[in-house]
């Protein structure tokens, strides 16, 4: 017969782990999880894929994995890069929006296009994926406020004022940092301020991810509504031009906005780019051949990551580093001003354990282990963004 004291001891040792497991799963199931930035629409549009199919191993995202990951609201990024300009950028953006509507029409039992916070909550109650869109790059309005209005009517609920490329009316972080063009005209011009004011009037959230510092401060002086950073991380931990400095984080909090932390390894881990450059150097001949074809850097990174998966996997930081960025913002300005903006399918590398949208429960588990109470976890997972969405509505 087994020693009853030893049996009791074994139970006591195992019980905390079982309770933690059940606790994070319960929290995750009950939370409205919002991801404010996923690039799968442009990925599948360019590659001729469908998110209705099993795309594991090809993308970070498909419909089945959204459900597995417990995603309640996905804001799909409407994206095209600087190669699209006058007469092409707006057209391509609408093709992506068309594709989202078509997918939703074919899957009414699984997803629903939503336009406001009330509809998000209703879709969540019905266990359907709520779908919104956000335009990533102000070049897609082609300097025309009527096109901005059209995007809003089609369900676009935020616009990132710039991508890496500046517009005629707003300078990007990449350009302001000198990473591309020297000494650009910095900040918003008068038309740029008109864009921000029009977005406030429409109920479209101003997104300051990708914008330069001067543009950021001009936005904060102009906007009358809370802003978001749909996919940005912390400069103090990882000092790259796309991340937010402490004074910017404080300004977003003072504005009542929210910073949705980006999952990209290069925006989380300050040593990642050095390791990634060494990886590329090992394949220099192939890299140079792609450069000669004018393949954009972000596409080359994705190509090499798929071709050499074991090497690419070794570059990835631990999941704990993503939680460090969330922690940093929560400790600096409070837990009400941080959320999740994965950038899935727009990045070639995410932290270990985050293979796609199916892995969101691991973030909830990690937050529980850090000691966050359930109420705060629910704010981070989606509650904070929902507050900002509602505050921007007419």
C-alpha positions as CSV (number, residue, x, y, z in Angstrom):
1,X,0.0,0.0,0.0
2,X,1.3,3.5,-0.9
3,X,2.3,5.8,1.9
4,X,-0.7,8.3,2.2
5,X,1.6,11.1,3.3
6,X,3.7,10.7,0.2
7,X,0.6,10.7,-2.0
8,X,-0.7,13.9,-0.3
9,X,2.7,15.6,-0.8
10,X,2.7,14.6,-4.5
11,X,-0.8,16.2,-4.9
12,X,0.3,19.4,-3.1
13,X,3.3,19.7,-5.4
14,X,1.2,19.2,-8.6
15,X,-1.9,21.2,-7.6
16,X,-0.4,24.7,-8.1
17,X,0.5,23.8,-11.7
18,X,-2.9,22.4,-12.4
19,X,-4.6,25.5,-10.9
20,X,-2.4,27.8,-13.0
21,X,-3.2,25.8,-16.2
22,X,-7.0,25.9,-15.5
23,X,-6.8,29.6,-14.5
24,X,-5.1,30.9,-17.6
25,X,-7.4,28.9,-19.8
26,X,-10.5,30.1,-18.1
27,X,-9.3,33.7,-18.3
28,X,-8.5,33.3,-22.0
29,X,-11.8,31.8,-22.9
30,X,-13.7,34.6,-21.2
31,X,-11.6,37.5,-22.5
32,X,-12.4,39.4,-25.7
33,X,-9.0,39.0,-27.4
34,X,-8.2,41.8,-29.9
35,X,-5.3,41.8,-32.3
36,X,-5.0,45.2,-34.0
37,X,-2.6,44.3,-36.8
38,X,-2.5,41.2,-39.0
39,X,-1.2,41.3,-42.5
40,X,-2.6,38.0,-43.8
41,X,-4.9,39.8,-46.3
42,X,-2.0,41.2,-48.3
43,X,-0.1,38.0,-47.9
44,X,-2.8,35.8,-49.3
45,X,-3.8,38.3,-52.0
46,X,-0.2,38.3,-53.4
47,X,0.3,34.6,-53.0
48,X,-3.0,33.4,-54.2
49,X,-3.9,31.6,-51.0
50,X,-7.1,31.4,-48.9
51,X,-7.4,31.7,-45.2
52,X,-10.3,29.3,-45.3
53,X,-7.8,26.5,-45.9
54,X,-5.2,25.0,-43.5
55,X,-2.2,27.3,-44.0
56,X,-0.1,26.1,-41.2
57,X,3.5,26.2,-42.3
58,X,2.7,28.8,-45.0
59,X,1.3,31.7,-42.9
60,X,0.7,32.7,-39.3
61,X,-3.0,32.8,-39.9
62,X,-6.1,30.9,-41.1
63,X,-9.7,30.8,-40.0
64,X,-9.4,27.5,-38.0
65,X,-6.4,28.8,-36.1
66,X,-8.2,32.1,-35.2
67,X,-10.8,30.0,-33.4
68,X,-8.1,27.8,-31.8
69,X,-6.3,30.9,-30.5
70,X,-9.5,32.4,-29.1
71,X,-9.3,35.6,-31.2
72,X,-12.4,37.7,-30.7
73,X,-11.7,40.8,-32.9
74,X,-9.1,40.9,-35.7
75,X,-8.3,44.2,-37.3
76,X,-7.0,43.1,-40.7
77,X,-4.2,45.3,-42.1
78,X,-4.9,46.8,-45.5
79,X,-1.4,47.2,-46.8
80,X,0.7,47.9,-49.9
81,X,4.2,49.3,-49.9
82,X,5.8,52.4,-51.5
83,X,5.8,50.7,-54.9
84,X,2.1,51.6,-55.1
85,X,1.3,55.2,-55.6
86,X,-1.2,57.5,-57.5
87,X,-4.0,55.5,-59.1
88,X,-2.6,52.1,-57.8
89,X,-2.5,52.3,-54.0
90,X,-6.1,53.1,-53.4
91,X,-7.2,50.5,-55.9
92,X,-5.1,47.7,-54.4
93,X,-6.3,48.6,-50.9
94,X,-9.9,48.2,-52.1
95,X,-9.0,44.8,-53.6
96,X,-7.9,43.7,-50.1
97,X,-11.1,45.0,-48.5
98,X,-13.1,43.2,-51.2
99,X,-11.3,40.0,-50.3
100,X,-12.2,40.3,-46.6
101,X,-15.9,40.9,-47.5
102,X,-15.9,37.9,-49.8
103,X,-14.4,35.6,-47.1
104,X,-17.0,36.8,-44.6
105,X,-19.8,36.2,-47.0
106,X,-18.6,32.6,-47.5
107,X,-18.3,32.0,-43.8
108,X,-21.2,33.6,-42.0
109,X,-21.2,30.9,-39.3
110,X,-17.6,31.7,-38.4
111,X,-17.0,35.4,-38.9
112,X,-18.7,38.8,-39.3
113,X,-17.7,42.2,-40.6
114,X,-18.2,44.7,-37.8
115,X,-18.3,48.5,-37.8
116,X,-18.5,49.5,-34.1
117,X,-18.0,48.3,-30.6
118,X,-21.5,47.1,-30.1
119,X,-21.3,44.8,-33.1
120,X,-17.9,43.5,-31.8
121,X,-19.5,42.5,-28.5
122,X,-22.4,40.9,-30.3
123,X,-20.2,38.8,-32.5
124,X,-18.1,37.8,-29.5
125,X,-21.3,36.7,-27.7
126,X,-22.1,34.5,-30.7
127,X,-18.6,33.1,-30.8
128,X,-17.9,34.5,-34.2
129,X,-14.7,36.2,-35.3
130,X,-15.4,40.0,-35.4
131,X,-13.5,41.5,-38.4
132,X,-12.5,45.1,-38.9
133,X,-9.9,46.6,-41.2
134,X,-7.1,49.2,-40.7
135,X,-5.2,50.9,-43.6
136,X,-1.5,50.7,-43.0
137,X,-0.1,53.7,-44.8
138,X,-1.6,57.1,-45.6
139,X,-0.3,56.9,-49.2
140,X,-3.4,54.8,-49.9
141,X,-5.7,57.8,-49.7
142,X,-3.6,59.4,-52.5
143,X,-3.8,62.9,-51.0
144,X,-7.6,62.8,-51.2
145,X,-10.0,63.2,-48.2
146,X,-12.8,61.7,-50.3
147,X,-10.8,58.5,-50.4
148,X,-10.4,58.6,-46.6
149,X,-14.2,59.0,-46.3
150,X,-14.7,56.0,-48.7
151,X,-12.4,53.8,-46.6
152,X,-14.5,54.7,-43.5
153,X,-17.7,53.7,-45.3
154,X,-16.1,50.4,-46.2
155,X,-15.4,49.6,-42.6
156,X,-11.9,50.9,-42.1
157,X,-11.6,51.9,-38.5
158,X,-8.0,53.1,-38.2
159,X,-5.4,54.4,-40.5
160,X,-1.6,54.3,-39.9
161,X,-0.6,57.8,-41.1
162,X,2.5,56.5,-42.8
163,X,4.2,53.2,-43.5
164,X,8.0,53.2,-43.8
165,X,7.5,55.6,-46.7
166,X,6.5,59.2,-46.0
167,X,3.5,60.8,-47.6
168,X,3.4,64.3,-49.0
169,X,1.8,65.3,-45.7
170,X,3.4,63.2,-43.0
171,X,7.0,62.0,-42.4
172,X,7.7,58.4,-41.4
173,X,9.9,57.1,-38.6
174,X,12.2,55.5,-41.2
175,X,12.6,58.7,-43.1
176,X,12.9,60.9,-40.0
177,X,15.6,58.6,-38.6
178,X,17.7,59.0,-41.7
179,X,17.4,55.3,-42.6
180,X,16.2,56.1,-46.1
181,X,16.2,59.7,-47.2
182,X,18.3,62.5,-45.7
183,X,16.6,65.4,-43.9
184,X,13.0,64.9,-45.0
185,X,10.3,67.5,-44.4
186,X,9.4,66.5,-40.8
187,X,6.0,66.3,-39.2
188,X,2.5,67.0,-40.5
189,X,1.8,69.8,-42.9
190,X,-1.6,71.6,-43.0
191,X,-3.1,68.8,-45.2
192,X,-1.8,66.3,-42.7
193,X,-3.6,68.1,-39.9
194,X,-6.8,68.1,-42.0
195,X,-6.4,64.3,-42.3
196,X,-6.2,63.9,-38.5
197,X,-9.1,66.2,-37.9
198,X,-11.2,64.4,-40.6
199,X,-10.4,61.0,-39.0
200,X,-11.6,62.4,-35.6
201,X,-14.8,63.6,-37.2
202,X,-15.4,60.2,-39.0
203,X,-14.7,58.1,-36.0
204,X,-11.6,56.6,-37.5
205,X,-8.7,56.0,-35.1
206,X,-5.4,57.7,-35.8
207,X,-2.6,55.2,-35.7
208,X,0.9,56.5,-34.9
209,X,2.8,53.3,-35.6
210,X,5.5,53.9,-38.3
211,X,5.3,57.7,-38.0
212,X,8.3,59.9,-37.2
213,X,8.8,61.6,-33.9
214,X,7.9,65.1,-35.2
215,X,4.8,63.6,-36.9
216,X,3.9,61.9,-33.6
217,X,4.1,65.2,-31.7
218,X,2.1,67.1,-34.4
219,X,-0.6,64.4,-34.2
220,X,-0.8,64.7,-30.4
221,X,-1.3,68.5,-30.7
222,X,-4.0,68.0,-33.4
223,X,-6.1,65.0,-32.4
224,X,-9.2,65.4,-30.2
225,X,-9.6,61.6,-29.8
226,X,-7.5,58.8,-28.3
227,X,-4.9,57.4,-30.7
228,X,-3.4,53.9,-31.0
229,X,0.0,52.5,-31.9
230,X,-1.4,49.5,-33.7
231,X,1.9,47.5,-33.7
232,X,4.8,49.2,-31.9
233,X,7.1,48.2,-29.0
234,X,9.4,49.8,-26.4
235,X,12.4,51.8,-27.5
236,X,14.0,51.6,-24.0
237,X,14.3,47.8,-24.4
238,X,14.9,47.6,-28.1
239,X,16.2,51.0,-29.6
240,X,15.0,50.8,-33.2
241,X,13.3,53.6,-35.1
242,X,9.9,51.8,-35.1
243,X,9.6,51.7,-31.3
244,X,8.2,54.3,-28.9
245,X,10.3,56.3,-26.5
246,X,9.2,56.9,-22.9
247,X,8.0,60.4,-23.5
248,X,5.9,59.1,-26.4
249,X,4.4,56.3,-24.3
250,X,3.5,58.8,-21.6
251,X,1.9,61.1,-24.2
252,X,-0.2,58.2,-25.5
253,X,-1.4,57.4,-22.0
254,X,-2.2,61.1,-21.3
255,X,-4.2,61.1,-24.5
256,X,-6.2,58.0,-23.3
257,X,-4.8,55.9,-26.2
258,X,-3.2,52.5,-26.2
259,X,0.0,50.9,-27.4
260,X,-0.5,47.5,-29.1
261,X,2.8,45.7,-28.7
262,X,4.4,44.3,-31.9
263,X,5.6,40.6,-31.9
264,X,8.4,41.1,-34.4
265,X,11.7,39.7,-33.0
266,X,13.6,42.7,-34.3
267,X,11.4,45.2,-32.4
268,X,11.6,43.1,-29.1
269,X,15.2,41.9,-28.9
270,X,18.0,44.5,-29.3
271,X,20.5,41.8,-30.4
272,X,18.2,40.1,-33.0
273,X,19.2,42.3,-36.0
274,X,22.9,41.5,-35.4
275,X,22.1,37.8,-35.4
276,X,19.8,38.1,-38.4
277,X,22.5,40.0,-40.3
278,X,25.0,37.2,-39.6
279,X,22.4,34.7,-40.9
280,X,22.0,36.7,-44.1
281,X,25.8,37.0,-44.5
282,X,26.0,33.2,-44.5
283,X,23.8,33.3,-47.6
284,X,25.2,36.4,-49.1
285,X,25.3,35.3,-52.8
286,X,21.6,34.4,-52.7
287,X,20.8,37.6,-50.9
288,X,22.6,39.8,-53.4
289,X,20.8,38.0,-56.3
290,X,17.4,38.9,-54.8
291,X,18.6,42.5,-54.1
292,X,19.4,42.7,-57.8
293,X,15.8,41.9,-58.6
294,X,14.7,44.8,-56.4
295,X,13.0,42.5,-54.0
296,X,12.0,44.5,-50.8
297,X,13.9,43.8,-47.7
298,X,10.9,42.5,-45.8
299,X,10.1,40.0,-48.6
300,X,13.7,38.8,-48.6
301,X,13.6,38.2,-44.9
302,X,10.5,36.1,-45.3
303,X,12.0,34.1,-48.2
304,X,15.2,33.2,-46.3
305,X,13.3,32.3,-43.2
306,X,11.2,29.8,-45.1
307,X,14.1,28.4,-47.0
308,X,16.3,27.9,-43.9
309,X,13.8,27.3,-41.1
310,X,16.2,25.8,-38.6
311,X,18.6,28.7,-38.8
312,X,15.8,31.2,-38.6
313,X,14.3,29.5,-35.6
314,X,17.6,29.8,-33.7
315,X,17.4,33.6,-34.0
316,X,14.1,33.9,-32.2
317,X,14.0,35.5,-28.7
318,X,12.0,33.9,-25.8
319,X,8.3,34.7,-25.3
320,X,9.3,36.3,-22.0
321,X,10.8,39.2,-23.9
322,X,7.4,40.1,-25.4
323,X,6.0,40.1,-21.9
324,X,8.9,42.4,-20.8
325,X,7.6,45.0,-23.3
326,X,4.1,44.7,-21.9
327,X,5.4,44.9,-18.4
328,X,7.5,48.0,-19.2
329,X,4.5,50.0,-20.5
330,X,2.2,48.8,-17.6
331,X,4.8,49.9,-15.0
332,X,5.6,53.2,-16.8
333,X,2.1,54.5,-17.4
334,X,-0.4,51.8,-16.1
335,X,-2.0,48.6,-17.4
336,X,-4.8,50.6,-19.1
337,X,-2.5,51.6,-22.0
338,X,-1.1,48.4,-23.5
339,X,-2.5,45.7,-25.8
340,X,-1.5,43.3,-28.6
341,X,-0.7,44.2,-32.2
342,X,1.0,41.0,-33.5
343,X,2.0,42.0,-37.0
344,X,1.5,38.3,-37.9
345,X,2.1,37.6,-41.6
346,X,3.9,40.9,-41.9
347,X,6.9,39.6,-40.0
348,X,9.3,36.7,-40.6
349,X,10.1,36.1,-36.9
350,X,8.1,36.1,-33.7
351,X,9.2,34.9,-30.2
352,X,9.6,31.2,-29.5
353,X,6.3,29.5,-28.9
354,X,4.3,32.0,-31.1
355,X,4.0,30.1,-34.4
356,X,0.7,31.8,-35.3
357,X,-2.6,33.1,-34.1
358,X,-3.4,29.7,-32.5
359,X,-0.8,30.5,-29.8
360,X,-2.4,33.5,-28.1
361,X,-3.2,31.4,-25.0
362,X,0.5,31.2,-24.3
363,X,0.6,35.0,-23.8
364,X,-2.3,34.7,-21.3
365,X,-0.4,31.9,-19.5
366,X,2.8,34.0,-19.4
367,X,0.8,37.0,-17.9
368,X,-0.7,34.8,-15.2
369,X,2.8,33.6,-14.3
370,X,4.0,37.2,-14.1
371,X,1.3,37.8,-11.5
372,X,-1.2,39.9,-13.5
373,X,-4.8,39.5,-12.1
374,X,-7.5,38.4,-14.4
375,X,-9.1,41.9,-14.8
376,X,-5.8,43.4,-15.9
377,X,-5.1,40.5,-18.3
378,X,-8.5,41.1,-20.0
379,X,-7.6,44.8,-20.4
380,X,-4.3,43.8,-22.1
381,X,-5.9,41.2,-24.3
382,X,-8.5,43.5,-25.7
383,X,-10.3,45.7,-23.2
384,X,-8.0,48.7,-23.6
385,X,-8.4,48.8,-27.4
386,X,-12.2,48.4,-27.0
387,X,-12.2,51.5,-24.8
388,X,-10.3,53.5,-27.4
389,X,-12.6,52.2,-30.2
390,X,-15.7,53.3,-28.3
391,X,-14.1,56.7,-27.5
392,X,-13.6,57.3,-31.2
393,X,-17.1,56.4,-32.3
394,X,-19.5,59.2,-33.3
